[in-house]
Amino acid sequence: MAGETEWRTFVVSKLAALSPPLTDVLRLLAGHSYPKEVVRIDFEIFPDGFTEGFPVRALFKDAAGTEFFEMVDGEACYPSPVDPDLLEIDAVYSEEEEAEFDGEQIDLWVAAADELAIWFAACWSAAGGEGMRVRAVIARHDDPESGVDLATGHEDESVPKSTAS
């Protein structure tokens, strides 16, 4: 069994391989011209995503903190140049790899999500995201207090408390 430092190092190594494709996707998001109603992008980290795909999803929010959709040919669509799931992968790491660290006195998901937020912010910066008109925040799903403003790298104090998702 390994400890928290080893777990975090493992997660970072798995995420590092995804840096080029994520930076490319984020560059498209950062360069996109959004409808005036979109004032922020909330990137949410979902707990099952690490072993079942990519754990981050983009949500496009209006000033009230409600998810915004554009109507295109009578259908509600995301105002995005990319799929909101960002990357199509099988997993960041496997359930078997995660199980090797299970049983430790650490919350594997919280530690992985924290490392992902740091890594994601670096990819956002590399993609030129700090200069965009729309604010961007990354946080654990259903935990707005964990939010980090991607332009500043600081804790986000203005996350709207919304029930819409």
Residue, then its C-alpha position, 0 to 999 in steps of 0.5 A: m500500500a502507498g500513501e497520499t504522496e504516492w497517490r497524488t504522484f500517480v494521478v499527476s503522471k496519468l494526467a500529464a499524458l493528456s496535457p496536449p489534447l486537453t490544451d488543444v480543446l481548451r484553446l478552442l473554448a478560449g478562442h470561441s465567441y460566446p453569446k452575450e448571455v454566457v458569462r462564465i464556464d464552470f468546469e466540474i469534476f465528477p467523481d466517477g470520471f477518472t475510471e470511466g472516461f474524462p472527469v471534467r465537463a464544461l457547463f456554460k452559465d448565465a448571470a443567474g448561474t443557470e446553465f445556458f443553451e442556444m436554440v438551433d433548429g428548435e433544439a437546445c444546444y451547448p454554446s460551444p465549439v467542442d463537446p462539453d465532455l472535453l476529451e473522449i477517453d476510456a479512463v484517466y486510470s483504471e479501477e484496478e490501478e485505483a484499487e492499489f491505493d484503496g484502504e489508505q486513510i486518504d480520500l482518493w477522489v478528493a486528492a485526485a480532483d485537487e491534482l486535476a484542478i492544478w493540472f487543468a489550470a496549467c492547461w488553461s493557461a497554456a491555451g491562453g484562457e486567462g484573456m477571454r471575456v468569459r470567466a472560467v472556474i473549475a470545481r468538484h461537482d456539487d462543491p462550489e466552495s472548491g472552485v478555483d478561478l482559472a484566470t487568477g489561480h485563486e479560490d473563486e469567491s463568486v460561484p453562484k449557488s445554483t441548483a441548475s446543472 
